[in-house]
Amino acid sequence: MKDRISKLMEVEQISPTRFAIMIGTQPSVVSHILNGRNKPSLEVAQKILNAFPTINPDWLILGVGAMYREELPSRQGSLFDIKPEISSNTAIYEQKTVDKNLQEKEVKQVESEKVIEKCAVVKEKTVKKITVYYSDMTFEEFLPNALQDKQ
């Protein structure tokens, strides 16, 4: 599988670091796989297949069949071939902005109306002993003055 991942990066002209970012993992994970230190996990294989939906899973995992799926078109298309619907996206964005502003106002009003009616009863705590451990495997204990006077 290591060789097929290398071939995928070569064909797609992607560096190992960029490949790691695209599949959503640490660059060290990809480096360890390519160097043979670690074998690819199921999670890595799933991330590759999610990032590259045109890759044939049988080819990636088993080495069987063609590299790309036959039923899906190749990813070689240009970014400029896709024309987004600007008007519908803009309306959605504006609606979300309005909703967010309304939520912030509601939150501020609710927070300002809250009144603390009960005080929490806190039992007074005192220090009994402080122990300091040193790197040379020794330790030292410190007691409050009142306890030191009793000993």
C-alpha positions as a Python dict, from the first residue, in 0.01 Angstrom:
ca = {
    (1, 'M'): (0, 0, 0),
    (2, 'K'): (297, 229, 66),
    (3, 'D'): (394, 209, -303),
    (4, 'R'): (40, 291, -413),
    (5, 'I'): (29, 596, -186),
    (6, 'S'): (361, 710, -337),
    (7, 'K'): (222, 654, -687),
    (8, 'L'): (-93, 853, -601),
    (9, 'M'): (117, 1146, -480),
    (10, 'E'): (335, 1124, -791),
    (11, 'V'): (42, 1113, -1034),
    (12, 'E'): (-143, 1393, -854),
    (13, 'Q'): (186, 1587, -822),
    (14, 'I'): (148, 1639, -447),
    (15, 'S'): (426, 1667, -189),
    (16, 'P'): (403, 1446, 122),
    (17, 'T'): (329, 1748, 341),
    (18, 'R'): (54, 1874, 110),
    (19, 'F'): (-85, 1519, 88),
    (20, 'A'): (-101, 1499, 469),
    (21, 'I'): (-289, 1829, 484),
    (22, 'M'): (-531, 1718, 212),
    (23, 'I'): (-621, 1394, 388),
    (24, 'G'): (-637, 1562, 730),
    (25, 'T'): (-348, 1399, 914),
    (26, 'Q'): (-8, 1495, 1051),
    (27, 'P'): (284, 1510, 802),
    (28, 'S'): (478, 1273, 1028),
    (29, 'V'): (214, 1002, 972),
    (30, 'V'): (266, 1019, 595),
    (31, 'S'): (644, 1035, 637),
    (32, 'H'): (647, 723, 856),
    (33, 'I'): (432, 535, 604),
    (34, 'L'): (652, 634, 309),
    (35, 'N'): (972, 544, 496),
    (36, 'G'): (833, 203, 592),
    (37, 'R'): (839, 271, 966),
    (38, 'N'): (461, 230, 999),
    (39, 'K'): (200, 57, 788),
    (40, 'P'): (-103, 262, 681),
    (41, 'S'): (-394, 223, 921),
    (42, 'L'): (-758, 182, 823),
    (43, 'E'): (-812, 542, 934),
    (44, 'V'): (-543, 668, 694),
    (45, 'A'): (-691, 462, 408),
    (46, 'Q'): (-1037, 607, 480),
    (47, 'K'): (-898, 960, 487),
    (48, 'I'): (-725, 905, 152),
    (49, 'L'): (-1045, 771, -5),
    (50, 'N'): (-1248, 1063, 135),
    (51, 'A'): (-998, 1319, 5),
    (52, 'F'): (-965, 1146, -333),
    (53, 'P'): (-1311, 1006, -419),
    (54, 'T'): (-1198, 911, -770),
    (55, 'I'): (-942, 661, -636),
    (56, 'N'): (-1046, 298, -662),
    (57, 'P'): (-1055, 153, -306),
    (58, 'D'): (-966, -193, -437),
    (59, 'W'): (-655, -51, -601),
    (60, 'L'): (-551, 146, -292),
    (61, 'I'): (-603, -129, -37),
    (62, 'L'): (-554, -451, -235),
    (63, 'G'): (-358, -339, -541),
    (64, 'V'): (-629, -480, -770),
    (65, 'G'): (-781, -298, -1067),
    (66, 'A'): (-726, 48, -1209),
    (67, 'M'): (-604, 339, -1000),
    (68, 'Y'): (-913, 551, -1071),
    (69, 'R'): (-1276, 447, -1053),
    (70, 'E'): (-1435, 403, -1392),
    (71, 'E'): (-1780, 545, -1310),
    (72, 'L'): (-1657, 878, -1168),
    (73, 'P'): (-1493, 1145, -1387),
    (74, 'S'): (-1127, 1230, -1335),
    (75, 'R'): (-1034, 1518, -1103),
    (76, 'Q'): (-833, 1687, -1379),
    (77, 'G'): (-1099, 1958, -1434),
    (78, 'S'): (-1019, 2324, -1387),
    (79, 'L'): (-1137, 2522, -1087),
    (80, 'F'): (-1285, 2775, -1327),
    (81, 'D'): (-1520, 2516, -1480),
    (82, 'I'): (-1737, 2530, -1167),
    (83, 'K'): (-1975, 2829, -1157),
    (84, 'P'): (-2126, 2888, -811),
    (85, 'E'): (-2473, 3032, -769),
    (86, 'I'): (-2382, 3364, -612),
    (87, 'S'): (-2732, 3496, -544),
    (88, 'S'): (-2850, 3196, -339),
    (89, 'N'): (-2526, 3178, -137),
    (90, 'T'): (-2546, 3548, -58),
    (91, 'A'): (-2902, 3519, 71),
    (92, 'I'): (-2807, 3230, 298),
    (93, 'Y'): (-2505, 3418, 431),
    (94, 'E'): (-2709, 3727, 510),
    (95, 'Q'): (-2974, 3520, 684),
    (96, 'K'): (-2714, 3348, 902),
    (97, 'T'): (-2561, 3683, 993),
    (98, 'V'): (-2897, 3821, 1102),
    (99, 'D'): (-2972, 3510, 1308),
    (100, 'K'): (-2631, 3530, 1476),
    (101, 'N'): (-2682, 3895, 1568),
    (102, 'L'): (-3024, 3817, 1714),
    (103, 'Q'): (-2881, 3532, 1918),
    (104, 'E'): (-2605, 3755, 2058),
    (105, 'K'): (-2861, 4016, 2169),
    (106, 'E'): (-3077, 3750, 2333),
    (107, 'V'): (-2778, 3605, 2516),
    (108, 'K'): (-2673, 3947, 2646),
    (109, 'Q'): (-3026, 4016, 2771),
    (110, 'V'): (-3052, 3680, 2947),
    (111, 'E'): (-2712, 3719, 3113),
    (112, 'S'): (-2794, 4067, 3242),
    (113, 'E'): (-3123, 3947, 3396),
    (114, 'K'): (-2966, 3670, 3604),
    (115, 'V'): (-2936, 3750, 3974),
    (116, 'I'): (-2748, 3538, 4223),
    (117, 'E'): (-2980, 3494, 4517),
    (118, 'K'): (-2795, 3230, 4715),
    (119, 'C'): (-2441, 3242, 4837),
    (120, 'A'): (-2248, 2921, 4831),
    (121, 'V'): (-2136, 2799, 5170),
    (122, 'V'): (-1763, 2738, 5154),
    (123, 'K'): (-1596, 2555, 5435),
    (124, 'E'): (-1269, 2718, 5532),
    (125, 'K'): (-973, 2502, 5444),
    (126, 'T'): (-631, 2504, 5601),
    (127, 'V'): (-302, 2363, 5482),
    (128, 'K'): (-190, 2056, 5675),
    (129, 'K'): (134, 1971, 5499),
    (130, 'I'): (326, 2055, 5179),
    (131, 'T'): (559, 1793, 5035),
    (132, 'V'): (819, 1884, 4770),
    (133, 'Y'): (975, 1603, 4566),
    (134, 'Y'): (1315, 1660, 4404),
    (135, 'S'): (1462, 1498, 4093),
    (136, 'D'): (1734, 1324, 4301),
    (137, 'M'): (1459, 1113, 4464),
    (138, 'T'): (1460, 1312, 4791),
    (139, 'F'): (1174, 1506, 4941),
    (140, 'E'): (1111, 1775, 5198),
    (141, 'E'): (798, 1834, 5406),
    (142, 'F'): (678, 2175, 5516),
    (143, 'L'): (422, 2217, 5794),
    (144, 'P'): (235, 2530, 5898),
    (145, 'N'): (390, 2714, 6195),
    (146, 'A'): (120, 2599, 6438),
    (147, 'L'): (187, 2231, 6362),
    (148, 'Q'): (566, 2274, 6375),
    (149, 'D'): (543, 2427, 6722),
    (150, 'K'): (348, 2122, 6851),
    (151, 'Q'): (613, 1875, 6730),
}
